[in-house]
Amino acid sequence: MNGGLLVAGTTSDAGKSVVTAGICRWLARQGVKVAPFKAQNMSLNSFVTREGAEIGRAQAMQAQACRVEPTAHMNPVLLKPGGERSSQVVLLGRPVGEMSARGYHGGRQARLLGTVLDSLTELRATYDAVICEGAGSPAEINLRRTDIVNMGIARGAGLPVLVVGDIDRGGVFASFFGTVALLAPEDQALVAGFLVNKFRGDVSLLEPGLEMLHGLTGRRTYGVLPFRHGLGIDEEDGLRVSLRGTVRESAVAPPVGEDVLRVAVCAVPLMSNFTDVDALAAEPGVVVRFVDRPEELSDADLVVVPGTRGTVRALEWLRERGLADAIVRRVAEERPVLGICGGFQLLGEHIEDEVESRAGHVDGLGLLPVRVRFAREKTLTRPVGEALGEHVEGYEIHHGVAEVTGGEAFFSDDTGHGLDGCRVGQTWGTHWHGSLESDGFRRAFLREVAAAAGRRFVPAPDTSFAALREEQLDRLGDLIEHHADTDALWRLIESGAPQGLPFIPPGAPA
């Protein structure tokens, strides 16, 4: 077997990422050596591979579904928004500069098609099958000329295309038909059929519509996936209202101790790696919520200031909303505050930034003895250390270089030498993303927070974040195995789109 498939969607957030992960896990369980691929990803939720390359977290999650190590080839182009009209371009895991949307779509994107096809070729030479994820909709006719992630990559590599539609939003039949009908004949020839996502109710009531869709388009539906809570893991964009549905759906349990622990996460602009708090939400008795008003911090036992692509902008936002003053009061009262990456930087004394915001010297909140200078070279590492007597692993993605002038190191090596971060009293800061996924450290940290907050909260002794993630990925694999026509999917991956698929007018505008 040496096949491939492109999972496209009628819209953003139709379920492409989780469907791709589900197909990957289903194939891996069949003994297929499979890899994920997304030519171009726009996301602030990123990850660092073992070789020090930055890719989208969705592709790292899909690699886990495949049971393989993620590499830069799985996401050769990553766009990290820095504002409404510009993004940092990360090519094969390394930043190559800032670019406006007009400049990128005006020529740079089309020139990257060769690079992304080379990465896909490398994966197809290594793996039995490569399951590719599209972006947005393949029928974005204003961008088709420079497209490298949807029909551009499908046509360049001869991939069959499966279009996913979110029926929970409504209008899925019109979306399926319209997606095909707006494509050029050469692109339509690759669209093999459809997959309905997030269906609630009796599938028999849907079948007449699926039959009519087949009659109108000549294309079959490969499955109807039921609505399931808690499967939106490592999403690219958007902000979930509650993270409890992300991880805890797999193992809902009452608190072990007498109290719950309340965590308030400041929803700063350009938030990056909001998945850092998923591991907290996985703990029985920990309630995680995102906040944007100072009064929402009053009953929190822990306040988290997360990472951000705009540290100075986030600092201004905290001050404008009164959140900065509320955090300062918390620190004065010795109530726990944790800053991660950009959140760590803005807790310091001052920031010198001629790279990200170009704002020059900016005063921080002055809560940690730390001075930050933004370097043009980005730090991309996978560090390992210890904290609170426990082993910790994480990953770093930042331009800011921290000079710690006091307090104590947050993370150290096995000899006690400080590696990263700073702690003063109950105020903590670190550049390490993902550290809370280390179970022993997370439990030790939550015990400290509970003691400082006066809560009779006890961490569960057996919560394994990695096991919960595996359980989620298996649930995605089960969705494909139980609710999709896997024999037909197998043929599609192995043999490509069926021959003789009809053209649906009007096709792409001339």
N, C-alpha and C positions, 0 to 999 in steps of 0.2 A: 504494500500500500504506500503510495506517495501522493497524497491528495491534499486538497485545501478547500476552504469555504469562507466566504465573506458574509458576516452577520451584519446586515444593515438595519435601519429602523425608519419608520415613517416620521418620527420626530426625535429630538433629543429626549433622553430619559424614557424611551420606550421600553427599555430593558435589555439593550444590546450587551452591556457589560456582564450582567448576570446570566443571560442566555449563553454567551460565549463561554463563560466559566462553567456553566452546566454541561455544555457539549464537551468541553475539555475534560471535566471530571468523568463523564460517562465513557469517553474514549479511553482515558487512562485506566479505568476499571476493567476495560476489555483487553488490556495489555498493549494498547497502541501507544507508541512513542509520539507524543503530541506536544505542540508548542502554541502559545498565543501570539498574536501580532496585531498591533495598531500602528499604521503608518504615521499618523499625526494625531496627537492628543492635546487638547487644551484643558489644562487643569493646574490648580495650585496644590493638589493632593499628590505628592510625588514620593519616590522611594529611591534608595541607593543600592545598587547591585554590589556583589562582592568585589568586582573589579573597579568600583568607584564611579559608576555611571549613574546618572539621574534619569529615571523613567517614571511614567505614571504609576500610581499605586494600583490602579485597576489592572494593569498588565502584570504587576508583581503578584496580585491576588490570583489572576488567571494562571500564572506560572505555578503557583501553589496548587491550584486545581489540577494542573498537569503533572504535579509531583516532580517538577524540575526547577533548577535555579534560574531566576530571571536574568536576562542579559540586555544590553543596549539594543541589540537587533530586534527585540520584541516591541520596542517603541522608539524608532529612530528619530522622530521629530516630536519634541514636547514644547508646547507654547505655554508660558507662565504669565498670565495677565498682570500688568503693573498699573493698569488704569482702564479707562473706557476704550481707548484706541491704540494701545501699544502693549506688546508682550516681549518677554525675554525668549529668545529662540534657543532651545537646547537641542543640539545635533549630535546624535550617537552618544548621548549621555553627558555632553559638555556644552556649557553656554557659549554661544558665538556672537551675542550682541542683542540689543534691543531693536525692535522694528515696529513701525506702525502697521495697522491692519491693511491700509491702502498699499504700503510698500511691499508687504508680504504677499498679498493676493495679486499685486501688480506685476509680479515676475519672479520673486524669490521662490515662491511655493512651487511653481512649475519646474524650476531648475532642480528641485529636490526629488523629483520623481525617480530619476536614476538611482539616487542614494537609497530611497525606500525600497525600490525593486531589488537592489543588490542585497539589502538586509533580508528581504523575503526569500530571495534565492538561497542565501546562506542557511536560513532556517529550513527550507524545504530539502536542502541537501543533507541536513543533519537529522531531521525528524520524519516519521512516517506520514504525519498530517500536520497542517498548520491551520488553525482556526483564527481568522482575521475578524477584527471588529471595525465597523465603519464609524462615522461621526455625523451627528445631526441627521440629515436626510440625504439620500442619494439624489433626490429631485430638487436640490437647490440650484436651479438653472442659472442663477446669476453667478455662481462660482464654478460651474462645470468645466469651463475652459482651463482652469488651473488646478482642478481637483486631483489630489494625490491620495485620498483616504477612502473614497467610496468607489464610484464607477471607474475612476482613473486607475486605481490599483487593480480593480477587478478585470478591466480590459487589458491592462498591461501584463497581468499574470495569468489571464484566462481562468479566473475563479468563478464558480457558480455563486449566486447571491441568494440569500434567504432574508426576506424582509420581515422584521418584527414590528407588530403593532400593539399598542396598549389599549385594550378594549375598555378598561376601566375609565378612560377619559372620554369615551364615546367617539363616534364617527370613524370606526376602524375600517369599515368596508370602503367608504369613500377615500380614506387615506391610502389603503392598499391599491385601489384602482387608479387613483390620481398619481401615486408614486410611479407606477409603471407607465402610465400614459404620458408623463412628462419627460420620458427618457428617449434618447435617440435609438433608432433601430438596433445599432450594434450593442448598445447597453441593455436594451430590453431582452436581447437574445441570451443574456447571462442571468437574468432574474428568473430563478427556477420556481419560486413560490413563496408562501407566506407562513408565518408562525404567529398565532394569537397569544398574547400575554395578558396575565392578570384577569382571567375570566371568573366571574362569580355566577353560580347557579347551575342550571341543567344544560349540559352541552347539547342535548337533543334539540333544544330550542334554537341553537345557533346553526345547526347543520343546514337548514334551507338556505340561509345566507351564504354559507361556504360553498354550497353547490352552485348558487347563482354567480358567485365570484369566479368560480372555476369556468362557468359558461361564458362570462364576460371577458376573462383574461386568458383562458387556456392554461391557467396555472393552478396547481393544487395547494392545499394548506397542509403543512407537514406536522401540525399539532396544535392543540389548544391547552395552554398551561394555566392551571388554576391560580387564583389570587392567593398568595402566601405572605404573611407578615414577616418582617425581620430578615429579608434577603438582600437588602440594598447595601451590601458590604463594600467598603472602599470606593465610594462613588466619586466620580470625577468632579462634578459641579453641584452647586446648590447646597443648602444647609438643612439637614433634617431637624424638624421641630423637637424631636426627642430621640436620643440615642438608645433608649431602652429597647426599642424595637429592632435595633441593629444586631445586638449580640445576645441580649437576655432572653429573647424569644426561645432560644435553644434550651435554656435551663432556668426558668423562672423559679425562684425559691424565696422564702421569707428570710428576713435578717437572722443571722446566727445569734447576735446579741439582742439587747432590749431596744436599741435605738437604730434608726436609719442614719445615714450620713448624706448630707446635702452638698452637692458640688455645683457651683455656678461658674459657667464658662463665658467670659466676655466675648461677645460676637463682633470682634474687631473687623474693620474693613480688610479686604484682600486676605482673609484668613487662609492659612495654609496648614495642611495636615491636621485638620480637625479630628481625624481618626485617632489622634493621640489619646483622646479620652474614651475611646471605645472600651479599652480594658477596664476603666473605672466603672463604666456602665454594665460591664459583665459581672461585676461583683454583687451577689445578693445583698440587698439592703443599702446599696449606693444609688442615689437618685441624681442623675445628671441633667442639667438643663442649660440652655444658652440664654444669656441675658443681655439687655442693652440699656437698662435703667439702674441708677444707683440704689434705689430702694430694694431691688431684687438681690442685692448682696447682703442685706441685713440678716437674713436667717441662714445664710450659707455657712457651712462648716469649713469649706475649702473654696477659694476663688482661684480659678485658673485663667491666666492671660496667655492665650495660645500663640502659635507661630503666625506670621503674617509676611506677605510679600512687600508690605509698605510699613516699616517700623515707625518712621516719623509720622506718617499719616495716621497710623493707629494711635500713636501717642496724642496727637491733636484731637482725635475723635474721643478718646477717653476723657480728655480735659473738657471738651465742649459739652459732653453729656453729664458731667459731674461724677463719672465713674472713677476718675483719677483721685479726686478728693476722698471718695469712699474707700478706695484701696489704701490710701495713705492712713486714713483713720484705722482701718483694720490692722495694719502693721503696727501702729502705735499701741494698739490694744493686744498685741501678740496673738492675733488670729491668723490662721494659716493662709498663705498666698503662694502659688506656684507659677512661675513664668517659664515658658518653653520657647526657645529659639528667639524670635522677634519679641515675644513677651518677656523673656529674660533680659534682652537688650534694653528695653524701655524702662525696666525697673532700676537700671543703673543711674550713675551720676550724670553722665553726658554722652552724647553720640556725635561722632565726626563722620558725616555722610556726604561724600562727593560722588557716590556711585549710584545708589538706589533712588534717593529723592533729590540729591544734589543740594540739600539744604544747608550744608556746612555744619557749624557747631549748633547743637540743639541740646538743651538741658533735659535730662531724663527725670524720672520721679524721685531719684535720690534715695531709694530704699535699699539698695545693695551697693557695696563699695566696688563698683565696676565701671570701667571706661571702655567705650566701644568705638572702634575705628573700622569703617567699611573698606574692605580691600576689593580690588577688581577681580582677583582670582577667587572663585567660589570654593569653599571647603565642602568636599564630598567624601565622607568616610563612614566606616561601619565599626565604631569603637566598642570595646568591651572593658568593663571595670567592676568596681564594687561600691556599694553604698548601704549604710545601715546594716552591715554584716552580711549582705546578700549579693549574689552575682547579678550583674546588669549588662544587657546588650542594647544597643541603640543605633541610630544613624544620624549623620549631620548633613544639613543642606543650608549653607548660609554664607553671606559675604562679610558679615560683621565679625570682627576679631575682638575678643573680650580681654581686657587687662584687669585682673582681679587684684585689688590692693588691700583686701582685708577679709574678715569673716573666715569661714572654713570651706574647703572644697566640697562640692556636692558628690562628685564621683572620683574615686581614686583607684590606683592599681593595687596589686596584692601586697605591695610593700608600704602602702599608705601614702604614696606620692600622688598629689592631686592631678587629676586628668581634665576635669571640666566643671564649670558651674561654681556656684557660691551659695552659702547658707549663712544667714544671720538670724538667730532666733527661729521664728516660725515663717520666715520668708526664704523661699527657695528659688533658684534659677538655674537653668541648664540649656545648652544648645542641643542636647540629645533628644531627638524624636524617638518614639517607640519604647522608651525605657520602662513605661508602666506595663508593657506586655510581659516583662520578666516577673513571674508570679511571686517569687519570694520577696523581691524588692517591693512590689506593689502592696503586698500584705503588710510589710514592715512600715512602709510610708503611711498607709491608711491607719495603722495603729497609732503612729505619732500624731496624725491629724486628729484622730478621735480623742486622744488624751488632751491635746491642746484645746479642742473644742468642748471638752467636758461631756462627750457623748459616750454612752455605754454601747458602743458599736464594736463588733468583733468580726474581723474578716473571715470568710469561709476558709477552712483549712485546705480544701481540695479543688478550688476553682482553677482550671487550667485554660488560659486564654487560647493557647495553640489548639487544644482539644475542641474548644467551642468553635474555632474557625474551621477546623476539619469537619465538624458536624454540620456547619452551615454549607460548606462546599459539597458534602455528600447529599444534603437536601436539594441543592441545585442539580446535582447529577441525577437524583431520583426523579425530579420534575421532568427532565428530558427522557429518562428511561421509561417512565410510567405514562407520560402524556404526549409524547411525540412519536411519530412513526420512525423508529430508529433504523429499521431496514432501509426505508427510503432515504433517510439522512445518510446512511452509510454509502449507498449507491451514489448519492449526490457528491459526497466528499471524494469518493474514489474515482468517479467517472465524469464529473462535471455536469453542467446544466443539460437537461434533455434537449435533443435536437428538434427543430421545427416548431419552437414556441412562437405563437402568433404575435404580430405587431399590433399594438393598441394605439390608434390615433388619439391626439394629433402628433405625438412624439415631441422631441425637444424643439423649441422655437428655432427658426433659421437664424 
